[in-house]
Amino acid sequence: MLREYDSDTSVTYFLARILDIEHLFGNTQMVQKTFDEIGIPLSDVTFCVIDFETTGGSAELDRITEIGAAKYRGGECIGTFQTLVNPGCGIPPFITILTGITEAMVMPAPRIEALLGTLRDFIGDSVIVAHNARFDLGFLNAAMIRDDRDPLTNKVIDTVPLARRLVRSEVRDCKLGTLAAHFRFPHQPSHRALDDVLATGDLLHLLIERA
């Protein structure tokens, strides 16, 4: 559903109103310290929500097994990107139980090195959105660096601190599944990349409306 954002609302105003950026984020390279897009209405900004399934929690030691991404403008999804990834290593059993992704599923999938260019082109200069951005961007930029590519420097919105600021009093925690169930999002997360991306997109638009 297309949301008609207030034409006087810029990305800068939206974020400045709800975030103490330096307080919430220690690594300013991963977040929007300032915005060049001052005065651009939210309806004209392209957001790209990303999510990765991985073999574990370490961006240095573990690897990506699935990529999900969706681009939004004016509250409407304008494109999606999803693929399994061959991590080049085993998938721990507890990860398979969590995600449903097996080693047999990823065996024929492309390696991450073959996908980074396509993913980077898909993201473009969008404002990146993720639920726990340090995790997802940590994995993505670690993969970029291993492939001798420059890490992404896009503006970033992390929906975890936004949710804590805007709706924490309404829910028991700010896990994506909790938020999606409580607010009855059209998309529910499943520990699969695209499902989680679409649920995060629903969350982003809820937070924009609540700001």
DOSE-206266 format. One line per field, with one value per atom (N, C-alpha, C, O, CB): y, x, z. Coordinates in Angstrom, 2 decimals, padded with zeros to 5 digits. Glycine has a CB too. Layout:
yy = c(Y/...) .
xx = c(X/...) .
zz = c(Z/...) .
***
This chain:
yy = c(-001.18/000.00/001.25/001.37/000.00/002.16/003.38/004.33/004.66/004.04/004.78/005.72/007.12/007.33/005.32/008.06/009.44/010.16/010.64/010.17/010.23/010.92/012.43/012.94/010.53/013.11/014.57/015.14/014.81/015.12/015.97/016.50/017.39/017.66/017.28/017.85/018.69/017.88/018.43/019.69/016.55/015.70/015.17/014.40/014.54/015.57/015.07/013.91/013.70/016.19/013.14/012.06/012.61/012.02/011.32/013.73/014.33/014.66/014.36/015.58/015.27/015.64/014.40/014.36/016.46/013.40/012.16/011.55/011.20/011.16/011.41/010.77/011.66/011.17/010.40/012.94/013.84/013.87/014.08/015.26/013.67/013.73/012.53/012.65/013.81/011.39/010.18/009.56/008.62/009.18/010.07/009.43/010.39/011.50/008.78/009.93/010.57/009.71/008.77/010.68/010.04/009.12/008.77/007.60/009.72/009.76/009.47/008.62/007.85/010.77/008.76/007.98/006.53/005.61/008.59/006.33/004.99/004.18/002.95/005.07/004.84/004.13/004.55/005.74/004.37/003.57/003.89/004.00/004.81/002.86/003.21/003.20/004.09/003.65/001.76/005.33/006.28/005.97/006.52/007.69/005.09/004.71/003.88/003.77/003.94/003.30/002.42/003.10/002.48/001.21/004.36/005.04/006.42/006.91/005.14/007.05/008.37/009.42/009.83/008.61/009.86/010.94/012.24/012.98/011.08/012.51/013.64/013.18/012.12/014.90/013.96/013.62/014.72/015.90/013.40/014.29/015.23/015.56/016.58/014.67/014.69/014.83/015.78/015.59/013.48/016.78/017.70/018.31/018.82/018.81/018.24/018.82/017.86/018.17/019.97/016.67/015.70/015.01/014.46/014.66/015.02/014.36/012.86/012.27/014.68/012.24/010.79/010.05/008.99/010.33/010.59/009.91/009.82/009.02/010.62/010.63/010.61/009.82/009.70/012.01/009.28/008.55/007.06/006.50/008.82/006.42/004.97/004.30/004.58/004.57/003.41/002.59/001.19/000.67/002.56/000.59/-000.81/-001.60/-001.41/-000.95/-002.47/-003.32/-004.57/-005.19/-003.70/-004.94/-006.11/-007.07/-006.66/-005.70/-008.35/-009.36/-010.51/-010.87/-009.85/-011.10/-012.25/-013.39/-013.18/-011.86/-014.59/-015.79/-016.22/-016.07/-016.95/-016.75/-017.03/-018.36/-018.99/-015.90/-018.77/-020.01/-019.80/-020.76/-020.61/-018.55/-018.25/-016.75/-015.99/-018.86/-016.32/-014.93/-014.07/-012.87/-014.85/-014.64/-013.89/-013.52/-014.40/-014.69/-012.22/-011.79/-012.19/-012.31/-010.28/-012.40/-012.79/-014.29/-014.73/-012.33/-015.07/-016.52/-017.25/-018.32/-017.05/-016.69/-017.35/-016.74/-015.74/-017.25/-017.36/-016.95/-016.84/-017.43/-017.94/-016.08/-015.85/-017.07/-017.64/-014.60/-017.48/-018.59/-018.15/-018.88/-019.65/-016.97/-016.46/-014.94/-014.35/-017.06/-014.33/-012.88/-012.53/-013.16/-012.30/-011.54/-010.98/-009.47/-008.88/-011.45/-008.83/-007.37/-006.92/-007.61/-006.81/-005.77/-005.19/-003.68/-003.10/-005.64/-003.05/-001.59/-001.00/-001.52/-001.17/000.11/000.79/002.27/002.90/000.62/002.80/004.25/004.66/004.05/004.68/005.69/006.14/005.10/005.13/006.59/004.17/003.14/001.94/001.01/003.70/001.93/000.83/000.05/000.65/001.38/-001.28/-002.12/-002.02/-002.28/-003.60/-001.64/-001.46/-002.49/-002.41/-000.07/-003.46/-004.51/-005.37/-004.90/-003.91/-006.64/-007.55/-008.31/-008.44/-008.54/-008.81/-009.60/-010.70/-010.43/-008.73/-011.96/-013.07/-014.18/-014.49/-013.60/-014.76/-015.92/-016.66/-016.06/-015.49/-017.97/-018.75/-018.52/-018.13/-020.26/-018.77/-018.56/-019.80/-020.30/-017.28/-020.29/-021.38/-020.78/-020.01/-022.14/-021.11/-020.46/-021.01/-020.42/-020.61/-022.12/-022.72/-023.39/-023.67/-021.68/-023.66/-024.34/-025.01/-024.82/-023.33/-025.79/-026.49/-025.55/-024.46/-027.57/-026.02/-025.28/-026.05/-027.20/-025.10/-025.45/-026.15/-026.63/-025.95/-025.24/-027.79/-028.32/-027.35/-027.29/-029.59/-026.60/-025.69/-024.56/-024.03/-025.12/-024.18/-023.16/-023.73/-023.04/-022.66/-024.96/-025.61/-025.73/-025.52/-027.00/-026.06/-026.13/-024.75/-024.64/-026.66/-023.71/-022.35/-021.83/-021.25/-021.40/-022.05/-021.42/-022.37/-021.93/-020.85/-023.66/-024.61/-024.72/-025.47/-024.23/-024.00/-024.03/-025.15/-025.18/-022.66/-026.08/-027.24/-027.09/-026.27/-028.53/-027.91/-027.90/-028.34/-027.84/-028.82/-029.25/-029.68/-028.54/-028.45/-030.86/-027.67/-026.54/-025.53/-024.98/-025.85/-025.28/-024.25/-024.78/-023.99/-023.61/-026.11/-026.68/-026.14/-025.77/-028.18/-026.07/-025.56/-024.03/-023.49/-026.16/-023.35/-021.89/-021.20/-021.78/-021.39/-019.97/-019.23/-018.86/-018.74/-017.97/-018.67/-018.17/-016.67/-016.01/-018.46/-016.15/-014.74/-013.82/-012.75/-014.41/-014.23/-013.38/-013.10/-012.05/-014.03/-014.05/-013.89/-013.03/-012.65/-015.24/-012.71/-011.99/-010.56/-009.75/-012.73/-010.24/-008.94/-007.77/-006.77/-008.84/-007.90/-006.83/-006.60/-005.46/-007.13/-007.70/-007.60/-006.99/-006.14/-008.97/-007.44/-006.90/-005.43/-004.63/-007.69/-005.07/-003.65/-002.79/-001.69/-003.47/-003.29/-002.54/-002.41/-001.36/-003.23/-003.47/-003.43/-002.38/-001.61/-004.82/-002.36/-001.40/000.02/000.94/-001.72/000.21/001.53/002.54/002.26/002.01/003.73/004.76/004.87/005.90/006.11/003.78/003.76/003.93/003.68/002.45/004.37/004.33/002.89/002.34/005.32/002.26/000.86/000.76/001.55/000.23/-000.23/-000.48/-001.93/-002.82/-000.17/-002.17/-003.54/-003.57/-002.57/-004.06/-004.74/-004.95/-005.57/-006.77/-005.86/-004.76/-005.06/-004.90/-005.87/-006.51/-003.66/-003.34/-003.77/-004.12/-001.87/-003.74/-004.12/-005.55/-005.85/-003.96/-006.43/-007.82/-007.92/-008.45/-008.68/-007.42/-007.60/-006.84/-007.39/-007.15/-005.59/-004.83/-005.35/-005.26/-003.36/-005.90/-006.52/-007.67/-007.77/-007.01/-008.53/-009.64/-009.16/-009.65/-010.61/-008.20/-007.73/-007.05/-007.34/-006.76/-006.16/-005.46/-006.36/-006.16/-004.28/-007.36/-008.33/-009.10/-009.36/-009.30/-009.47/-010.17/-009.26/-009.70/-010.67/-007.99/-007.03/-006.93/-006.97/-005.64/-006.79/-006.63/-007.88/-007.78/-006.30/-009.06/-010.30/-010.41/-011.04/-011.51/-009.81/-009.86/-008.62/-008.31/-009.98/-007.92/-006.73/-005.65/-004.96/-007.10/-005.50/-004.44/-003.45/-003.78/-005.03/-002.23/-001.22/-001.53/-001.92/000.20/-001.36/-001.55/-000.49/000.59/-001.53/-000.79/000.16/001.34/001.19/-000.53/002.51/003.72/004.42/005.60/004.69/003.68/004.25/004.72/004.26/003.22/005.63/005.96/004.71/003.91/007.16/004.54/003.32/003.66/004.54/002.41/002.95/003.03/001.65/000.66/003.51/001.59/000.35/000.41/001.28/000.15/-000.50/-000.46/-000.92/-000.72/-001.31/-001.53/-001.94/-000.73/-000.64/-002.79/000.22/001.38/002.25/002.88/002.21/002.30/003.06/002.47/003.19/003.11/001.13/000.46/000.68/000.89/-001.04/000.61/000.84/002.25/002.47/000.61/003.19/004.57/004.80/005.55/005.52/004.15/004.51/003.57/004.02/004.57/002.27/001.33/000.39/-000.55/000.51/000.61/-000.33/-000.54/-001.64/000.15/000.48/000.36/-000.53/-000.90/001.73/-000.87/-001.65/-003.14/-003.94/-001.11/-003.53/-004.91/-005.40/-004.60/-005.04/-006.72/-007.27/-007.14/-007.07/-008.73/-007.12/-006.90/-006.40/-006.33/-008.21/-006.05/-005.50/-006.46/-006.03/-004.19/-007.76/-008.74/-008.60/-008.24/-010.18/-008.90/-008.72/-009.56/-009.09/-009.07/-010.80/-011.67/-011.14/-011.22/-013.05/-010.61/-010.03/-008.85/-008.75/-009.60/-007.96/-006.77/-007.14/-006.59/-005.83/-008.08/-008.48/-009.10/-008.84/-009.45/-009.94/-010.58/-009.57/-009.57/-011.71/-008.71/-007.75/-006.77/-006.48/-006.98/-006.27/-005.27/-005.88/-005.16/-004.26/-007.21/-007.94/-007.48/-007.10/-007.79/-007.52/-007.12/-008.05/-009.23/-007.13/-007.56/-008.43/-009.54/-010.62/-007.60/-009.28/-010.27/-010.65/-009.78/-009.72/-011.94/-012.44/-013.02/-013.73/-013.50/-012.74/-013.27/-014.76/-015.31/-012.56/-015.42/-016.88/-017.36/-018.56/-017.52/-016.45/-016.76/-017.19/-017.91/-017.85/-016.75/-016.80/-015.35/-014.49/-017.61/-015.10/-013.72/-012.83/-011.74/-013.73/-013.27/-012.37/-012.18/-011.08/-012.92/-013.23/-013.07/-012.02/-011.17/-014.42/-012.10/-011.16/-009.75/-008.77/-011.61/-009.63/-008.32/-007.68/-006.51/-008.45/-008.44/-007.88/-007.50/-006.50/-008.89/-008.28/-007.91/-006.65/-005.80/-009.06/-006.51/-005.30/-004.09/-002.98/-005.47/-004.29/-003.21/-002.76/-001.56/-003.65/-003.72/-003.36/-002.56/-001.58/-004.63/-002.99/-002.30/-000.88/000.06/-003.07/-000.71/000.62/001.58/002.71/000.56/001.13/002.01/002.29/003.38/001.40/001.31/001.57/002.65/003.56/000.27/002.55/003.51/004.90/005.89/003.05/004.98/006.28/006.90/008.10/006.14/006.07/006.59/007.00/007.90/005.54/006.32/006.63/007.82/008.42/005.42/008.18/009.23/010.59/011.58/009.32) .
xx = c(000.84/000.00/000.88/001.79/-000.95/000.63/001.41/001.03/-000.14/001.21/002.03/001.79/002.15/003.23/002.60/001.29/001.54/002.24/001.58/000.22/003.56/004.29/004.13/003.96/005.78/004.20/004.12/005.25/006.42/004.22/004.89/005.88/006.91/007.97/005.19/006.62/007.56/008.51/009.40/006.81/008.31/009.12/010.32/010.16/008.28/011.51/012.73/013.27/012.87/013.78/014.17/014.83/015.55/015.49/015.82/016.21/016.94/016.00/016.31/017.66/014.88/013.93/013.40/013.32/012.77/013.04/012.51/013.49/013.10/012.19/014.75/015.73/016.12/016.28/016.96/016.28/016.66/015.59/015.90/016.90/014.36/013.25/013.24/012.79/011.93/013.73/013.58/014.88/014.87/012.81/016.03/017.29/018.30/018.48/017.87/018.95/020.18/021.29/021.75/020.28/021.72/022.54/023.84/024.20/022.84/024.56/025.85/025.67/026.56/026.57/024.53/024.28/023.95/024.40/023.14/023.17/022.70/023.71/023.70/021.42/024.59/025.51/026.93/027.24/025.17/027.78/029.18/029.97/030.90/029.79/029.63/030.38/029.67/028.72/030.52/030.11/029.39/029.54/028.81/029.88/030.47/030.58/029.38/029.11/031.88/028.68/027.57/026.23/025.20/027.60/026.21/024.94/024.98/026.03/024.60/023.80/023.69/024.07/023.23/022.27/025.31/025.74/025.08/024.56/027.30/025.11/024.38/023.79/024.16/025.31/022.89/022.27/022.53/022.33/020.77/022.97/023.11/021.75/021.57/024.04/020.78/019.47/018.55/017.34/018.80/019.10/018.27/017.21/017.52/019.13/015.98/014.89/014.22/013.15/015.40/014.81/014.17/013.06/013.33/015.20/011.84/010.76/010.96/011.55/009.42/010.46/010.58/010.02/010.53/009.88/008.98/008.35/009.28/009.04/007.08/010.35/011.29/012.56/013.44/011.65/012.66/013.85/013.66/012.61/014.18/014.67/014.64/015.35/016.52/015.30/014.64/015.20/015.45/014.64/014.25/016.57/016.83/017.00/017.97/018.10/016.04/016.09/016.89/016.67/014.65/017.84/018.66/018.60/018.35/020.12/018.83/018.93/019.76/019.66/017.52/020.58/021.40/021.18/021.10/022.89/021.10/021.23/022.69/023.31/020.25/023.23/024.66/024.91/024.00/025.39/026.18/026.55/026.80/027.01/027.78/026.79/027.03/027.04/026.60/028.35/027.54/027.43/028.66/028.62/027.10/029.75/030.98/031.17/031.25/032.18/031.23/031.42/032.79/032.96/031.25/033.74/035.08/035.20/035.87/036.11/034.57/034.75/033.64/033.87/034.85/032.44/031.29/030.99/031.59/030.05/030.05/029.79/028.29/027.47/030.42/027.94/026.55/026.02/026.70/026.43/024.79/024.13/022.91/022.45/023.72/022.38/021.24/021.21/021.48/019.91/020.86/020.73/019.28/018.63/021.65/018.77/017.46/017.55/018.23/016.39/016.88/016.86/015.57/015.05/018.10/015.07/013.88/014.02/014.44/012.57/013.65/013.72/012.33/011.36/014.39/012.24/010.97/011.10/012.13/010.51/010.04/009.94/008.49/007.57/010.45/008.28/006.93/006.06/004.83/006.30/006.67/005.90/005.59/004.93/004.65/006.04/005.72/006.98/008.03/005.07/006.90/008.03/008.21/007.28/007.82/009.41/009.66/010.62/010.99/010.20/011.05/011.92/012.47/012.64/013.06/012.73/013.31/014.48/014.61/012.24/015.34/016.50/016.66/016.71/017.81/016.75/016.90/017.70/017.47/015.53/018.62/019.35/020.00/020.42/020.41/020.07/020.91/022.36/022.65/020.54/023.27/024.70/025.45/025.20/025.21/026.36/027.23/028.30/029.14/027.87/028.31/029.25/030.67/031.60/028.77/030.84/032.17/032.61/033.80/033.16/031.67/031.96/030.68/029.61/032.50/030.80/029.64/028.66/029.03/030.08/027.42/026.40/026.13/025.71/025.08/026.34/026.11/024.66/023.75/026.45/024.44/023.08/022.10/020.94/023.10/022.54/021.60/021.17/020.07/022.23/022.02/021.65/020.62/019.67/022.90/020.81/019.83/018.48/017.44/020.33/018.49/017.23/016.57/015.35/017.48/017.37/016.84/016.28/015.20/017.92/017.02/016.67/016.02/015.31/017.90/016.25/015.78/016.70/016.40/014.41/017.81/018.76/019.76/020.45/019.49/019.83/020.71/021.92/021.93/019.94/022.93/024.10/023.74/024.32/025.19/022.79/022.36/021.70/021.84/021.39/020.99/020.33/021.33/021.12/019.39/022.41/023.35/024.44/025.17/023.99/024.57/025.64/025.64/026.71/025.51/024.49/024.51/024.43/024.46/023.38/024.33/024.16/025.48/026.55/023.61/025.43/026.67/027.42/026.82/026.37/028.72/029.51/029.27/028.83/031.02/029.55/029.27/030.04/029.55/029.62/031.25/032.07/031.38/031.58/033.42/030.55/029.84/028.60/028.00/029.46/028.21/026.95/027.15/026.22/026.14/028.34/028.54/028.29/027.71/029.94/028.72/028.51/027.04/026.57/029.23/026.30/024.87/024.14/023.26/024.28/024.50/023.86/024.18/023.30/024.30/025.42/025.79/025.04/024.59/027.32/024.89/024.13/022.67/022.05/024.22/022.11/020.71/020.53/019.57/020.26/021.45/021.36/021.56/020.85/022.40/022.52/022.80/023.10/023.85/021.63/022.50/022.71/021.55/021.36/022.93/020.77/019.64/020.11/021.26/018.86/019.18/019.40/019.18/018.09/018.43/020.21/020.12/019.38/019.60/021.53/018.49/017.71/017.93/017.89/016.19/018.14/018.27/017.83/017.91/019.72/017.37/017.02/018.24/018.48/015.73/018.99/020.32/021.33/021.91/020.38/021.53/022.34/023.79/024.44/022.28/024.32/025.72/025.96/027.01/026.13/025.00/025.15/025.19/026.15/024.01/024.16/024.06/025.14/025.76/022.69/025.37/026.42/027.80/028.72/026.32/027.95/029.22/029.55/030.68/029.19/028.57/028.79/029.00/029.88/027.61/028.19/028.31/029.65/030.32/027.17/030.05/031.31/032.52/033.55/031.40/032.41/033.50/033.67/034.80/033.23/032.56/032.63/033.21/034.00/031.23/032.81/033.36/034.88/035.60/032.71/035.35/036.78/037.55/038.62/037.03/037.01/037.69/037.81/038.75/036.94/036.88/036.91/037.60/037.43/035.49/038.36/039.10/038.19/038.54/040.14/037.01/036.07/035.97/036.23/034.67/035.59/035.38/034.10/033.11/035.32/034.10/032.86/031.83/032.18/033.14/030.58/029.51/029.59/029.95/028.13/029.25/029.26/027.90/027.80/030.35/026.85/025.50/025.06/025.58/024.50/024.10/023.42/022.69/022.23/022.43/022.59/022.02/021.01/021.24/023.13/019.89/018.90/018.79/018.55/017.51/018.97/018.81/017.45/017.22/019.97/016.56/015.20/015.13/014.10/014.29/016.19/016.16/016.08/015.14/017.39/017.04/016.92/015.72/015.17/018.18/015.30/014.09/012.88/012.06/013.87/012.78/011.65/011.70/010.67/011.65/012.90/013.02/012.58/012.01/014.46/012.86/012.49/010.98/010.39/013.24/010.37/009.00/007.92/006.81/008.90/008.21/007.14/007.50/006.75/006.76/008.64/009.09/008.05/007.94/010.38/007.29/006.32/005.14/004.35/005.82/005.00/003.86/004.16/003.24/003.37/005.43/005.82/006.79/007.41/006.46/006.91/007.79/009.26/010.12/007.45/009.56/010.92/010.83/009.74/011.79/011.96/011.97/012.57/013.15/012.74/012.43/012.78/011.82/010.66/012.76/012.32/011.49/010.23/009.15/012.29/010.35/009.18/008.14/006.94/009.59/008.61/007.69/006.93/005.71/008.45/007.65/007.03/006.06/004.97/008.10/006.47/005.61/004.32/003.25/006.35/004.41/003.20/002.31/001.09/003.59/002.91/002.12/001.38/000.21/003.03/002.06/001.45/000.79/000.30/002.49/000.77/000.10/000.54/-000.26/-001.41/001.85/002.40/001.89/001.63/003.93/001.76/001.40/002.41/002.06/001.25/003.68/004.74/005.31/005.56/005.87/005.51/006.04/007.43/007.65/005.09/008.38/009.74/009.79/008.97/010.69/010.77/010.87/012.31/012.57/010.20/013.26/014.68/015.08/016.06/015.05/014.31/014.72/014.84/014.05/013.69/015.82/016.24/015.13/014.90/017.39/014.44/013.45/012.24/011.70/013.00/011.81/010.71/011.07/010.25/010.38/012.29/012.71/012.84/012.54/014.05/013.29/013.37/011.99/011.82/014.02/011.02/009.68/009.04/008.32/008.79/009.29/008.80/009.48/008.84/009.02/010.78/011.49/010.98/010.92/013.00/010.62/010.00/008.70/008.42/009.77/007.88/006.64/006.95/006.27/005.84/007.99/008.37/008.84/008.46/009.47/009.65/010.13/008.97/008.98/011.00/007.97/006.85/005.99/005.44/005.99/005.88/005.20/005.93/005.30/005.10/007.25/008.04/007.97/007.92/009.49/007.97/007.83/006.49/006.40/007.97/005.44/004.11/004.01/003.25/003.05/004.78/004.72/005.60/005.41/005.14/006.54/007.51/006.83/007.50/008.61) .
zz = c(000.00/000.00/000.00/000.83/001.22/-000.91/-001.02/000.10/000.29/-002.38/000.84/001.92/001.46/000.90/003.19/001.68/001.28/002.44/003.36/000.89/002.38/003.42/003.27/002.16/003.39/004.37/004.38/003.51/003.71/005.83/002.56/001.63/002.32/001.75/000.53/003.53/004.26/005.14/005.79/005.11/005.15/006.02/005.25/004.31/006.58/005.65/005.02/005.83/006.98/004.89/005.23/005.95/007.18/008.26/005.03/007.01/008.13/009.28/010.43/007.67/008.97/010.02/010.72/011.95/009.43/009.94/010.49/011.48/012.60/009.38/011.09/011.94/013.12/014.24/011.14/012.86/013.95/015.03/016.20/013.42/014.64/015.59/016.53/017.67/014.85/016.07/016.88/017.33/018.12/016.12/016.85/017.19/017.78/017.30/015.97/018.84/019.29/018.70/019.34/020.89/017.50/016.71/017.41/017.49/015.35/017.93/018.55/019.81/020.17/018.89/020.47/021.68/021.33/022.01/022.50/020.27/019.96/019.17/019.24/019.19/018.42/017.55/017.85/017.89/016.07/018.06/018.29/017.01/016.93/019.16/016.00/014.75/013.75/013.10/014.19/013.61/012.76/011.28/010.47/013.03/010.91/009.51/009.07/007.87/009.27/010.00/009.67/009.79/009.54/010.55/010.16/010.35/009.74/009.31/011.83/009.69/009.11/010.15/010.95/008.57/010.14/011.04/010.61/011.44/011.03/009.30/008.73/007.41/006.91/008.54/006.85/005.57/004.55/004.82/005.74/003.37/002.27/001.69/001.01/001.19/001.95/001.33/002.10/002.10/001.20/002.75/003.52/002.61/001.53/004.19/003.06/002.29/001.34/000.82/001.52/001.10/000.22/001.00/002.07/-000.32/000.52/001.24/001.30/000.40/000.60/002.35/002.51/001.31/000.94/003.77/000.70/-000.44/-001.64/-002.54/-000.84/-001.67/-002.78/-002.48/-003.33/-003.17/-001.27/-000.86/-001.11/-000.79/000.62/-001.67/-001.86/-000.70/-000.41/-003.21/-000.03/001.05/000.51/-000.25/002.29/000.90/000.56/001.85/002.58/-000.35/002.13/003.31/002.97/001.93/003.81/003.84/003.59/004.78/005.91/003.31/004.49/005.54/005.00/003.83/006.01/005.87/005.49/006.47/007.68/005.42/005.93/006.75/006.65/005.60/006.29/007.74/007.81/008.51/009.05/008.54/008.50/009.18/010.67/011.41/008.54/011.12/012.53/012.75/011.89/013.00/013.91/014.29/014.05/014.33/015.68/013.54/013.34/011.88/011.02/013.85/011.59/010.21/009.67/008.46/010.10/010.55/010.12/009.91/008.97/011.13/010.77/010.73/010.00/009.44/012.12/010.00/009.38/008.02/007.63/010.29/007.30/005.93/005.67/006.38/004.95/004.64/004.24/003.50/002.65/003.35/003.83/003.14/002.33/001.45/004.13/002.62/001.86/001.94/002.98/002.40/000.81/000.70/000.42/-000.42/-000.40/001.12/000.80/000.79/001.63/001.81/-000.15/-000.21/-000.89/-001.77/-000.98/-000.48/-001.11/-001.09/-000.09/-000.38/-002.20/-002.31/-002.19/-002.75/-003.64/-001.46/-001.23/-001.57/-001.33/000.24/-002.13/-002.33/-002.12/-002.68/-003.76/-001.31/-001.04/-000.38/-000.54/-002.29/000.37/001.04/000.19/000.66/001.54/-001.06/-001.99/-002.32/-002.58/-003.27/-002.32/-002.72/-004.23/-004.99/-002.28/-004.66/-006.09/-006.65/-007.83/-006.35/-005.84/-006.35/-005.23/-004.10/-007.13/-005.54/-004.55/-005.15/-006.37/-004.03/-004.27/-004.66/-003.63/-002.43/-004.78/-004.09/-003.15/-003.82/-004.98/-002.67/-003.08/-003.58/-002.42/-001.44/-004.62/-002.55/-001.66/-002.06/-003.19/-001.71/-001.14/-001.36/-000.88/000.22/-000.64/-001.70/-001.26/-000.37/-000.84/-002.49/000.92/001.83/001.73/002.28/003.24/001.03/000.94/002.21/002.39/000.56/003.10/004.37/004.85/004.27/005.44/005.89/006.41/007.12/007.55/007.35/007.24/007.99/009.28/009.21/007.14/010.43/011.69/011.80/011.33/012.88/012.42/012.53/013.18/012.77/013.31/014.19/014.86/013.94/014.08/016.14/012.99/012.01/011.04/010.67/011.24/010.62/009.74/010.43/009.81/009.31/011.72/012.47/012.53/012.39/013.91/012.72/012.83/011.51/011.48/013.32/010.42/009.14/008.14/007.23/008.52/008.32/007.32/006.12/005.18/006.86/006.13/005.01/005.24/006.26/004.85/004.30/004.41/003.49/002.58/004.08/003.76/002.89/001.47/000.51/003.46/001.34/000.00/-000.76/-001.98/000.11/-000.06/-000.72/-001.27/-002.35/000.25/-000.54/-000.97/-001.89/-002.50/000.23/-002.00/-002.82/-004.25/-004.74/-002.85/-004.95/-006.32/-006.43/-007.54/-007.09/-005.31/-005.33/-005.65/-005.44/-003.97/-006.16/-006.45/-005.18/-004.11/-007.25/-005.30/-004.19/-004.04/-004.98/-004.40/-002.87/-002.59/-003.53/-003.89/-001.14/-003.93/-004.80/-006.13/-006.73/-005.05/-006.58/-007.85/-007.71/-008.71/-008.40/-006.48/-006.24/-005.76/-005.82/-005.23/-005.29/-004.66/-005.61/-005.21/-004.11/-006.85/-007.81/-008.09/-008.14/-009.10/-008.27/-008.53/-007.34/-007.51/-008.87/-006.14/-004.94/-004.77/-004.43/-003.70/-004.99/-004.85/-005.85/-005.52/-005.04/-007.08/-008.08/-007.66/-007.88/-009.46/-007.07/-006.63/-005.53/-005.55/-006.12/-004.59/-003.49/-004.00/-003.59/-002.40/-004.88/-005.43/-004.33/-003.40/-006.26/-004.45/-003.44/-002.45/-001.81/-004.11/-002.34/-001.42/000.03/000.36/-001.56/000.86/002.31/002.75/002.58/003.08/003.30/003.71/005.04/005.96/003.83/005.13/006.34/006.75/005.90/006.12/008.03/008.53/009.99/010.71/008.38/010.42/011.83/012.49/012.35/011.99/013.20/013.73/012.59/012.11/014.33/012.19/011.01/011.17/010.19/010.73/012.39/012.56/012.11/011.53/014.03/012.36/011.95/010.43/009.87/012.51/009.77/008.32/007.57/006.66/007.84/007.94/007.26/007.60/006.79/007.62/008.79/009.14/008.21/007.74/010.57/007.95/007.03/005.60/004.90/007.09/005.17/003.79/003.55/002.56/003.46/004.43/004.23/004.43/003.79/005.16/005.30/005.42/004.12/003.70/006.59/003.49/002.21/001.13/000.30/001.78/001.14/000.18/000.33/-000.66/000.38/001.55/001.80/001.40/000.81/003.27/001.71/001.32/-000.19/-000.69/001.87/-000.92/-002.39/-002.97/-004.15/-002.94/-002.15/-002.58/-003.15/-004.11/-003.62/-002.56/-002.93/-001.78/-000.63/-003.29/-002.12/-001.08/-000.32/-000.93/-001.70/000.99/001.75/001.40/000.91/003.27/001.66/001.39/002.35/003.52/001.50/001.84/002.66/002.62/002.94/002.17/002.25/002.20/003.58/004.60/001.65/003.60/004.84/005.33/004.51/004.65/006.64/007.22/008.31/009.13/007.78/008.29/009.36/010.00/009.31/008.82/011.31/012.07/012.76/013.60/013.11/012.42/012.97/014.43/015.08/012.14/014.95/016.36/017.29/018.08/016.71/017.24/018.14/017.82/018.72/018.06/016.55/016.24/016.93/017.50/014.73/016.88/017.54/019.05/019.69/017.22/019.62/021.06/021.44/022.50/021.52/020.56/020.85/020.71/021.49/019.92/019.71/019.35/019.87/020.14/017.88/020.01/020.36/021.49/021.77/019.14/022.17/023.19/024.29/024.82/023.80/024.63/025.71/025.35/026.22/026.11/024.07/023.61/023.46/023.28/022.31/023.54/023.27/024.34/025.04/021.88/024.47/025.50/025.12/026.00/025.77/023.82/023.34/021.90/021.32/023.43/021.33/019.97/018.96/017.96/019.95/019.23/018.21/017.04/017.21/018.78/015.84/014.65/014.71/014.35/013.40/015.18/015.27/016.24/015.98/015.68/017.36/018.35/017.76/017.91/019.61/017.10/016.52/015.41/015.32/015.98/014.56/013.43/013.92/013.37/012.51/014.96/015.50/016.21/016.02/016.46/017.02/017.80/016.90/017.13/018.76/015.89/015.01/013.78/012.91/014.58/013.71/012.64/011.26/010.41/012.78/011.07/009.78/008.68/008.95/009.82/007.47/006.34/006.11/005.63/005.08/006.46/006.27/007.64/008.47/005.34/007.85/009.12/008.90/007.91/009.72/009.79/009.63/009.88/010.62/010.58/009.25/009.35/009.45/009.33/008.15/009.67/009.59/008.19/008.00/010.60/007.20/005.80/005.32/005.72/004.91/004.48/004.22/003.67/004.20/003.26/002.62/002.02/002.93/003.00/000.67/003.62/004.58/005.63/005.98/005.26/006.14/007.18/006.62/007.31/007.79/005.37/004.73/004.61/004.94/003.34/004.15/003.95/005.28/005.36/003.20/006.32/007.65/008.15/008.78/008.65/007.88/008.27/007.50/008.04/008.05/006.24/005.47/006.10/006.18/004.04/006.53/007.24/008.50/008.81/007.60/009.22/010.45/010.16/010.86/011.18/009.13/008.77/008.55/009.04/007.52/007.82/007.51/008.75/008.89/006.40/009.64/010.91/011.70/012.24/011.74/011.75/012.53/011.92/012.65/012.63/010.61/009.95/010.32/010.59/008.42/010.31/010.64/012.11/012.45/010.33/012.98/014.41/014.79/015.85/015.22/013.95/014.30/014.45/014.74/013.24) .
***
